Amino acid sequence: MSESTAVLSTPPAAPPTARILGLHLGVLAVLFALHFVLPDYHHISLSRIMVLACFAMGYNLAFGYSGLLSLGHAMFFAAGLYAAGLVAQFADIAAPGGFLIGVAAAALVALTLGAIALRTGGVSFMIVTLMFAQAVFLIIYYFGTYTRGDEGFVVPDAMRVLLGLDLADPTVRYMTALALFAACLMGSLALARSNLGRVLIAIRENEDRARMLGYDVYRYKLTALTLSAVMAGAAGAAYGLLFGYVGASFASIQYSIYPLLWVLMGGAGTVLGPFLGTVLMFYLVDLTSAATTAYLLVVGLVLIALILFFPKGILGTVRERYLPWLP
């Protein structure tokens, strides 16, 4: 066989778009298949992970794509969580309405915060978001008569119904979490490959140059922060409705640091990185805490190793070294 014939007979490489779409749909297909084979403990754990991964993907829109280092994203998660939980508790509004109200509450908080915080930048932005988040945390305690503070409250079972389906049922809960995860994943992918995503990356890389090219940096950042909050609020509302509990711990600084760690571990600025980071961190803490009380030491050592060998996160480093087409 001649060289030219060999070249002609070689099948063409899959276009990047086809490979990217196939990869992300493949992840969703695997998660769907796992529903039928996972034991009960891992079944509920994966449901929780998928919801928290939506929170991480929201954080990734702000930090990974826009360069907004926030220490206040717990307030967006808590806004969705408490809005959905409180209207179920006191206004008898069921899951669909509660979810939408939770998302709207998170968007409203982001617009209010962004109007102030985005006039700063860098470390100042980080401190302002932290201060706002702590204020929200204290407000939850101040209105403890309704929020029940650290004790929290259980969302009434009658309000945890979606289209006639009981969200407390393991199968319904898993499939609802998967549907939310799929929406956030494909939404993140679409945004990353859109003109808006490219502008946000340009602002992250060189804000002054983006401004010089005529882009309204403030407006784009506010858009990114609002979209990030919508995703985080959706995760919070879904968490309360799917698992039936609302508590102040979800508004603490700890829940502002978690998504940062998940995104850094999986790879900031990658679509699948937040999910991978959430899975690995969840099971790292779960397995090590069962083996030793010094599990935070193990987690710290793993994070140090990650910084040394995967400085851009796992998928970020893989993209840089092996798969440049990875979004």
N, C-alpha and C positions, 0 to 999 in steps of 0.2 A: 504493500500500500504506500502510495507516495505521500510526501509530507503534506501537500496541499489537500489530498483526500482525507488524511487524518484530521487536519484542522477543520475541514468541512463537516466531518462526521462527529466532532465533539459537540455535545449538547450545550447550548448557550447557558451562561450562568443566570440564575434567577434574578430579576430586577430587584434593586434594594427595596422598593415598595412592597413587592410580593413577599420577600423574605421577612420584612418588618411586620407586615400584617399577619403572616403565617406564624411568626414567633408569638405574638401577643394572643392570637386566637388559640394557639396551641396551649398556652398557659391557662386560659379560661377552660379549655376542654379538659385538661388534667384536673383542675379544681372541681369541675363538674363530676368527673369520674370518681374522684376521691370520696365524694359523698356516699357512694355505694359500698365502699370497702373499709373506711376508717372506723376504728372502735369508738365508743361513745365519748371517751375523754378527748381524743384528738379531733373528733368531729366538732365538739363545741369549741375547742381551742382554735381550730381553723376558722370557724365562724367569727370568733372574736378577732383573730388576726386579720381577716379580710376587711372588717370594719375599721380596725386601727390602721391598716395599710391605706385606706382612703384618707384618713387623717394625715398620714405621712405624705401621701401624694399631694395633698393640699399644701402642706408645708414646703414640699419640693418646688411647687409653682412659684412661691415667694422667694425661697432661698436658692434653690438649684438653678432656676431659670432667670430670676430677676436680681439676684444678689442681695436680697433683703434679709439680713440676719436678725430674726425675731426671737425674743425670749418671752413672747406673750401669746403664743398660739393656743394655749390652754383656754384662754377666754373665748375664743371662737368655738372650740369644741364644747365648752361649758354652756355657751349661749344656745347652741342647738340642743344640747342635752336638757338643760333646765326649761327652755321654752316648750319643748315637746312634752316633758314630764309634768310641768306645772299646769298646762292647759288640759292635760289628761286628768290630772288630780282634781282640779278645781272647776274646770269648765266643761268636763265630760266630752272633750273633743278627741275622737279616735285617731288611730295611727296616721291615715293619709293627711288629715288636717294638721295634726301635731307635727308631722315631719316637715310639711311646707312652712309652718310657723317657725320651726327651729332653724330652717335654712334662712328664712327672711330675717330672723333675729341676728344670726351670725353676720349676714351681709350688712345689716344696719350698724352693728358694732364696728365692722371693718371700715365702713365709710366714715363713721365718726372718728375712729382712731386715725385712719389714714389722713384725714383733713388736717390733723395736728402733727402726727409723728413723721409724715413724709416731708415735712419742712425741715427735718433734720436728716442726717445720714450717718452711715458707719456705726461707730460705738454709741453715738447719741441716739440713733434710732433703736438700737438694741436696748438701751436703758429706758427709753420712753415706753416701749412695748412692755418691758418688764414691770414698770410702774403701773401701767394701765391694767395689766393682768393681776397684779396684787390688789389693786383697787376692786376689781371684780370679785376676787376671792374674798375680800373683807365684806363686800356688799352681801354676798351669799350668807355669811355668818350674821350680819346685822339683821337680815330678814329671816332669821332662823325659825320664826314661827311658821313660815311657809316652806322654807327650804330644808329645815331640820338639820342644817349644818353638817358636821362630820357623820352624824348618824344617817343622814339621807332619808329617802323614802322609796317605797316600792310603787311602781306604776300599776294602777289597777288593771287586772286581767281583761276586764270588759273593754278597755280602751286599746288593748294590744291586738287589734283585729284589722286585717288588711284584705279588702275584697272578700270578706266572709271567712278568711283563713286566720287561724290562731297563730300569732307570731311566737308564742311560747312552745309550739310544736317544733321538735328538732329539725325535721325536714323543711318545714316552712321557713324557720329561722335561717338555716344554712342557705337555702335557695334565695332568700331575700338578701342576705349578706353578699352572696355571689352576684346577684343582679346589680346591687349598688357598687360592688367592686368593679364589675365589668363596665359600668357607666363611667366611673372615675378613671379607670385605666384607658379606655378608648378615648375619653374626653382629653386626658393628658396627652395621649399620643397625637390626637388631632391638633391640639394647641401647640405642641412642640414642633410640628411640621408646618404650621401656618405662618403667615406673615407676622401675626402678633407675637408668636413664639420667637421668631427670628429677631424682631425688634427688642424684645425683652432680653435676649441673649446679648445683643449689641450693647444695650444699656448696662448689663452686668459687666461686660468686658471693658467698656470705655464709655462712661456716662457723658463725659464732656464732648467726645466726638459725636455721640448720638445726638446730643443737643445741638451741636454745630451743624449737623445734617438736617436740622429742622424738626426733629421729633419732640413732641411735648412730653418730656421725661416724667414730669409729675403725674400727668394723666395716665400714662402707661403703667407707672408704678401703682397708682391707685387702682387701676383695673386689675393688675396682677394680685394685689393684696385682697381685693374683693373676691375674685375668683378663688383664691386660696382659702379665704374664710368660708365661702359657700361650701367648698368641699369638706373643710374641717367641721362646719356646722352640720352638714348632712351626716357625717360620721358620728357626731355627738348625738344627734336626734335618733339616728338608727340604733346607736348603742343603747340608749335608754329604752327604746321601744322593743328591741329584740331581747335584751337581757333583763328588762324590768326593774332596773335600779338607777337611781339618781343620787349622787353624793358629792360633797364639796371637794373630795380628794381629786376629782377630775379637773378641777380648776386650779390646782396647786402648781407651783413652779416645776414640780417633777414632770407634770404632763406637758409642760412647754419644752423641757429638755429631751423627753423621750423621742418626739418626732425628729429632732435635730440629730440624735444618735442613730435613729433608724435610717435617715437619709444619708448621713455620712458613711455608715457601714455599707449600705447597698450601692451608693454612688449618686452624689448630687448631680442634678442635671441629666439624669437618665430616667426613662419612663418606668422601667421595671425595678430600678434600684430601691425605691422606698418599700416595695413589697418584699423584696429579698431581704433587706435590712430588718424589716419588722418580723419576718419569720425567724431569722437567725437570732435576733436579740431576744425574742419571746422564748424560744426553746433553750437558748443559752442560760437565761435567768431561771427558767423552769427546771432544767436538769441540774444545774449547779446548786440551786437552793435546796433541792432535795438531797444533795450529797453532802453539803457543808453549809455552816452558818456564815462562812467567809466568802459567799458567792460573789459579792461585789469586788473582791480582790481578783477573782478569776475573770470577771467581766472587764475589769481595768486592764489586766494583762492582755486579754484578747484585743481590746481597743488599741493598746500600744503596738501590738504586732500588726494590726490593721494599718496603722499610720506608717509603720516601717515598710511593709511589703505591698500595701494597696493604698497609696497616698490619696488617690482619687476615689476611694471606695472600691468595692469588688467589681461592679459592672463598669464603673468609670475607668478603672485600670484595664479591664478586659477590652473595653472599646479603644483605649489609647494604644494598646499593644497588639491586639489581634483582630478585632471586629470594628473597623472604623465606621461601618454603616449602622451600628447599633444606636438607636435614638435615645 
